[in-house]
Amino acid sequence: MRIAVTGGAGFIGSHLVDRLVSEGAGITVIDDLSCGKKENISPGAALVRKDIRQDLSAELRGADAVFHLAADPDVRSSAANPTKSFEQNVAGTFAVLESCRKADVKRVVFASTSTVYGEADVIPTPETYPCAPISNYGASKLACEAYLSAYSGSYGIKGTSLRFANIFGERSTHGVMLDFYRKLRANPKEMEILGDGRQDKSYLHVSDCVSATLTAWKKQKAAYDAFNVGSRGKARVDEIAGLMCRLMRVRPKFSYTGTPRGWAGDVRVMLLSTEKIGRLGWKEQVSFEEGVKKYLAWLEKNG
Ligand SMILES: NC(=O)c1ccc[n+]([C@@H]2O[C@H](COP(=O)([O-])OP(=O)(O)OC[C@H]3O[C@@H](n4cnc5c(N)ncnc54)[C@H](O)[C@@H]3O)[C@@H](O)[C@H]2O)c1
């Protein structure tokens, strides 16, 4: 089995590569190392250092599947810099699909996002809920899903869009937990929380995200489908702050920027229905607290 993973030097991609290597697949990582790190890549995988917007047909020829994770994953900066998420995500995904078409690759699994729904008023949100993103990042990923669906219909590529909730864990380089960890290490007496602390969302440990990705890849029946991937429960930002302080044994005074959203385009409440991927046999294994402990232990060594 030959598999290419775009973004395989990044956070989620490198964990996916580890798992695929352990299952005996031959892996090519395609990554320009703009955010990812060479050290993240399993020694059992080969690296092609290239921008996904270049022609990859030579690298992809003969691949049984492409897992496409390379992107600008930053929701927050997509408000200030809309062009970047368009270029990296929409143009990037289009280029990957074009390379797949030219190289006759027949299977693509794409890392999408819960932010495609925008501010849903059905919680937990099912895949059938209308998509109305409120961030440029969410809009860019929805456009990618549309292209994958079209390439599936037009060129017989079996496609999967995985709408990931917030994914956290070892090797993550962004997100609320890393923000809190850095702030608490710099000053354990006071900490500023973005927003009002009541943003309430789903957080899934990266090992569960990887097992969901592999489950959808192996078990999906339809030619094209989209699946939510998230945790059973939600966590409020101020609860995350409280848990991290308890685990790090610090008692800071909290202050809040006070706005209902942490930043422009921040969704306040997010929980995905995972019944659909559950029917393929996937289940969350790592509890929220267990996941945070693993991530903190890693940050203590590497952060
Ligand atoms: N982390 C999350 O909470 C989360 C949630 C929802 C969706 N996602 C999606 O999952 C995927 C992986 O996210 P992550 O958190 O691991 O991000 P990451 O930044 O750690 O990994 C992205 C990787 O893509 C590479 N890359 C970026 N642009 C590239 C380009 N033009 N050409 C080649 N390589 C390029 C980077 O070097 C990096 O290694 C992304 O598509 C992201 O949008 C992540």
The ligand as a Tripos MOL2 file, in Angstrom:
@<TRIPOS>MOLECULE
LIG
   44    48     1     0     0
SMALL
NO_CHARGES

@<TRIPOS>ATOM
      1 N1         -5.5930   21.3230   14.6610 N.am      1 LIG1
      2 C1         -6.9160   21.4610   14.6490 C.2       1 LIG1
      3 O1         -7.5500   21.6880   15.6900 O.2       1 LIG1
      4 C2         -7.6760   21.3280   13.3380 C.ar      1 LIG1
      5 C3         -9.0770   21.4190   13.3830 C.ar      1 LIG1
      6 C4         -9.7990   21.3100   12.2030 C.ar      1 LIG1
      7 C5         -9.1300   21.0700   11.0050 C.ar      1 LIG1
      8 N2         -7.7730   21.0010   10.9920 N.ar      1 LIG1
      9 C6         -7.1030   20.7680    9.7010 C.3       1 LIG1
     10 O2         -6.2430   19.6540    9.8260 O.3       1 LIG1
     11 C7         -5.0800   19.8430    9.0140 C.3       1 LIG1
     12 C8         -3.8180   19.7080    9.8390 C.3       1 LIG1
     13 O3         -3.8280   20.7150   10.8510 O.3       1 LIG1
     14 P1         -2.6390   20.8560   11.9030 P.3       1 LIG1
     15 O4         -3.2220   21.4540   13.1220 O.co2     1 LIG1
     16 O5         -1.8990   19.5850   11.9580 O.co2     1 LIG1
     17 O6         -1.7580   21.9970   11.2000 O.3       1 LIG1
     18 P2         -0.1540   22.1340   11.0750 P.3       1 LIG1
     19 O7          0.1050   23.5670   10.7620 O.co2     1 LIG1
     20 O8          0.5280   21.5410   12.2470 O.co2     1 LIG1
     21 O9          0.1520   21.2420    9.8000 O.3       1 LIG1
     22 C9         -0.0120   21.7130    8.4820 C.3       1 LIG1
     23 C10         1.1870   21.2550    7.6820 C.3       1 LIG1
     24 O10         1.0030   21.6560    6.3310 O.3       1 LIG1
     25 C11         2.2350   22.1760    5.8450 C.3       1 LIG1
     26 N3          1.8860   23.1350    4.7790 N.ar      1 LIG1
     27 C12         1.1700   24.2810    4.9160 C.ar      1 LIG1
     28 N4          1.0390   24.8720    3.7150 N.ar      1 LIG1
     29 C13         1.6820   24.0880    2.8170 C.ar      1 LIG1
     30 C14         1.8930   24.1640    1.4080 C.ar      1 LIG1
     31 N5          1.4070   25.1790    0.6840 N.pl3     1 LIG1
     32 N6          2.5940   23.1690    0.8070 N.ar      1 LIG1
     33 C15         3.0890   22.1300    1.5350 C.ar      1 LIG1
     34 N7          2.9220   22.0090    2.8550 N.ar      1 LIG1
     35 C16         2.2300   22.9760    3.4930 C.ar      1 LIG1
     36 C17         2.9200   22.8130    7.0420 C.3       1 LIG1
     37 O11         4.3180   22.9100    6.8980 O.3       1 LIG1
     38 C18         2.5150   21.8610    8.1500 C.3       1 LIG1
     39 O12         3.4610   20.8120    8.3090 O.3       1 LIG1
     40 C19        -5.2330   21.2130    8.3690 C.3       1 LIG1
     41 O13        -5.7960   21.0400    7.0810 O.3       1 LIG1
     42 C20        -6.2140   21.9270    9.2680 C.3       1 LIG1
     43 O14        -6.9280   22.9290    8.5970 O.3       1 LIG1
     44 C21        -7.0270   21.1310   12.1370 C.ar      1 LIG1
@<TRIPOS>BOND
     1     1     2 1
     2     2     3 2
     3     2     4 1
     4     4     5 ar
     5     4    44 ar
     6     5     6 ar
     7     6     7 ar
     8     7     8 ar
     9     8     9 1
    10     8    44 ar
    11     9    10 1
    12     9    42 1
    13    10    11 1
    14    11    12 1
    15    11    40 1
    16    12    13 1
    17    13    14 1
    18    14    15 2
    19    14    16 1
    20    14    17 1
    21    17    18 1
    22    18    19 2
    23    18    20 1
    24    18    21 1
    25    21    22 1
    26    22    23 1
    27    23    24 1
    28    23    38 1
    29    24    25 1
    30    25    26 1
    31    25    36 1
    32    26    27 ar
    33    26    35 ar
    34    27    28 ar
    35    28    29 ar
    36    29    30 ar
    37    29    35 ar
    38    30    31 1
    39    30    32 ar
    40    32    33 ar
    41    33    34 ar
    42    34    35 ar
    43    36    37 1
    44    36    38 1
    45    38    39 1
    46    40    41 1
    47    40    42 1
    48    42    43 1
@<TRIPOS>SUBSTRUCTURE
     1 LIG1         1 GROUP 0 **** ****
